[in-house]
Amino acid sequence: MRRIVHGAVLAVGLVLAAAGCGKGEAPDKAGFPSGPAAAVLSPKDVPAGYLSAQVQPAFHGVAPHDPHCRRLLELADGKGLRDVPMKGTAFYRVSPGATLTQHVFAAGAVRADKTLAAARRAAARCTVLRARVGGAELSLPQTPLRVPDLPEKDTLAVRFAERSGTGHELSYELVMYRSGGTFLVVAQPGVVAEGEPSAAAAAAKLAAARLLGA
């Protein structure tokens, strides 16, 4: 338990340091379609206690030992889609420490399908996320993450979690969703209260609804 608690503290320290405390701005790329832009979340769309942060890779500083877990987190951070138009947003919470990031890629239908399929293959083989974060070693079993109202064929939702102290868990949540040629990624690494509703799932559901209504 001490190893997990120490790892949780280091992991949260790293994600908060990466987030920064200034207002984040979504990076613009020429030609980003107006339809996918509707899915980008604003500060009013996230739970109370989250503040705007600089847009960032969700899992920067997390070094998985297993190649399948490493592949999954790389895909979550946009590997393979870095040459396509993208908009993102990010938020952080000080206590308990967590970040919530979103990236919306105008990937095209073929690349969106391939990316989701690759992420599913990686997630199926990454049953325990063993990773080095700073000076800590983490071991987080994969647990179910439900995202109501998102079709299973278009969605990947996974959660890696372990108790990090009384009433809290160190939790890495990840939701990927495709709609036509748009690929949406929402991630929340950090500490959460046991039983706390998933901010990543809620954000993905809201973004997908806006995307479909655009």
Beta strands, then each sheet from edge to edge (+ up, - down):
strand 1: 51-53
strand 2: 62-64
strand 3: 86-93
strand 4: 98-106
strand 5: 128-133
strand 6: 136-144
strand 7: 155-165
strand 8: 168-179
strand 9: 182-193
sheet 1: 1+ 3- 4+ 9- 8+ 7- 6+ 5- 2+
end
